[in-house]
Amino acid sequence: MSVPQFKVITSNSLELFEERLNDFVEQMNRDDIIVDVKFATTALSSTVEFSALIQYQTTETWS
């Protein structure tokens, strides 16, 4: 049985946030699957913070 893993990604720049998300997904192992993604925005004094909590886990290797 695989253990769930989590990754938090944040940024005050939408472009950087998207880049970080894409980088994380590209670096995942072939046998990892994304189970769930929670997304939130927070208004700060002069900007918006974008956040994602990604739950993923490794599956058994495919034959």
N, C-alpha and C positions, 0 to 999 in steps of 0.2 A: 504494500500500500504506500502510495506516495504522500508526502507531507505538503500541505499547502504552503506556498511562499508568497510574499508580498513585496511590492515595489511602490514607493511614493515618488511622484514626479511633480515638481512645481516650477513656476516661473512667473515673472511679472510681464513677460513679453510673449504674446501669442505665438509668434514665429519660433522663438526659442523653445517654448513649451511643446509645439508640434515636432520640432527637431528632436528634442529629448525623447518624446514618445516613440518616434520612428526609430531612433537609434536603439532604444531598449528592445523593441520588437525585432529589429534586425539581428540583434545580438543573442536573442533567445536560442536555445538549443532546438534542433529539429523536432525533438520529442516533447518539448514543452507545449502546454496548451494554456490559453488564457481562459480562466474560469469566469471572471467578473471584472468589471471596471466601474469604479465610482468616480464621478466627476463633480467638481465644485468650483465656484468662483467666489472671491471675496473682494469687496470694494475697500480699498485702502484710501488714504487721504488724497493721493493724486494719481493712482493707478489701480489696476485690477490684478489680483493674483489668481492664476489658474492652477488647479491641483487635480491630480488623478491618483487613485489608489488602485493598483492592478493586482489582482489575485491570480496566481498561476501555479501550475504544478507540472512535474515531469511525469510522463507516462512511460510505459515499457517500450523498448525499441521495437519498431516495426520490422518484420522480416523482409 
